[in-house]
Each structure stands twice: as C-alpha cells, then as structure tokens.
Amino acid sequence: MDITLFWISFVAYLSATLLHILFLSLKSSQLSVGATVFMGLGFLVQTVAIVVRTKLSGHLPLTNMFEFIIVLAWFSAGAYLVSVWKLKLRLLEAVTGPVIFMLYVSASLLPKQAERQLLPALQSVWLQIHVSLAALSEAVFLVAFVASVLYLVKTRTAPVIPGSFRDRLPSADALDELTYRCVLIAYPLFTIGALFAGAVWAYKAWGSFWSWDPKETCSLIVWLVYSGYLHARLVKGWGGAKTAVLNIAGFVWTLFTLFSNLILGGLHAYGV
C-alpha cells in the first residue's frame, strides 16, 4: 500500500513539474497556483505513505537509499511549501519543484522493499537522528542551491537568458540573502546530524567514531565547503557571484555524497 501511495505522490509531483515548466514559458499565475496545489497534494499523500510504511515495517523509513531519498524529497517539498507561504517567490518555486521531482525519479529507480528485520547496526536512535537531520539539512541546502543558480542567471547570463525571464526574477540582493539565510539554517543541522550524530552512531555500530568510509569522507568535504562559504561570507566579506558559485559547488558535492555509496561502496553500502 505504501508503494501505491508513493506512486500517487510521484504523479502529483510530475503534474506540478509540468505546470511549473508551463508557468516559466507562459507566465500565467494560475499555472503557478495549480503547481502549488499539486505540490501540496503530493506532500500530503507522501506524508501518509511515510506513516503507512513506518507502521508496516515497524521503524521509520530511514534505512536504505530509497527511503532516504524519499524522506529528502518530503523535507524538500515541505521547504517548498514554506517558501510559498513565507516568500511568495514564484520563479524560485518553479525551479525548486522540478528538482524535487528529479529526486523522486532517482528514488523510483532503487529497490523499494521495506526491511522488517533490521541489521543490528540500524537498530539505533542515533541512526534516526543522523539520517533525519542530514535529510532536513540537505532539503534546505537545495533551496539555497536554487537561489544561487537564479542569482547567477540574474547577474551573469545577459547574452544567453532572455531579458524578460531575468526581469521576472527577484532582485539579486534578495536571492543572495536567501541563500545565506538557508545556509545558516542548514549548516548546524548538517553538522549535528551528518557529522556528530553520525559519528556517535558509527561508534555504537562499528566501534569507531570515524573510519574514513567514502561516504563519511564525502560528508566531511560537504561540511568543509559550506564552512568555507560561511567563512568567506562572515570573515572575508565575500558576497554575490563568488559565494553563489561556492554554494552551488557545495550542493553538487552533496548530491555526489548522496549516491557515493552506490559508486564507491564502503560501510554505507548496506543502504542500497
């Protein structure tokens, strides 16, 4: 039943993505509203799917790649809806929605079977803290990433992007500030969840706080990139395009980290 609900939310997110694309082309506010309605519907159905999967499996859906990406997409959809409510930046939403759908597409390609008998390493509250906070922080990083991309479109693409599209974007200062505020929220969540809670869980599961596992190492690089972003912004006084590029690099590496266990293996390979 949970898989059926996930496919229903998949269709809802697909519908929202198509409406977002049409909105970018036709500039109709009704298309944007329709896309938001479908995003809300997808989020609602996905919430029910997560609750059902939790009840059927007896644990939170945080133990394999399919579940992690689904939860990441769920948090991202929640961040999207908060941005609709708080920011009302339709073009930001129109780009964020398709990125969320792409996450859903990647999840649909992975094994979907829920594990009812977990490995001993996965039977820990620290795993739940580690994975849930990592997913939440990455959802907020996603919004920061979209804002940085739009910042560069606004300020650096005059010969390529039609002026009418650039003119519809929020001001460069607003996009730069949104990126900064999102990173300020996501950075401590990632630090506590992906690194601190992950290290405690690793100690309980494997007897060592740090094993230089490929996914651990990639997560450390993510943390260093975003640390560099905040250092450049707060200490060096950087802003604008330089920090936008640094933020984009951080999220691209975050995506690589997400799938690194599929590519590099390691102790996290159980999570396929």
Protein Blocks (a to p, Z undefined) as FASTA:
>chain_A
ZZmmmmmmmmmmmmmmmmmmmmmmnopaklmmmmmmmmmmmmmmmmmmmmmmmmmnopac
fkbfklmmmmmmmmmmmmmmmmmmmnopaklmmmmmmmmmmmmmmmmmpcfbdcfbdcfk
lmcfklmmmmmmmmmmmmmmmmmmmmmmmmmmmmmmmmmmcfklmmmpccfklmmmmmmm
mmmmmmmmmmmmmmmmmmmmmmmmnopabgoiaklmmmmmmmmmmmmmmmmmmmnopahj
llmmmmmmmmmmmmmmmmmmmmngpjklmmZZ
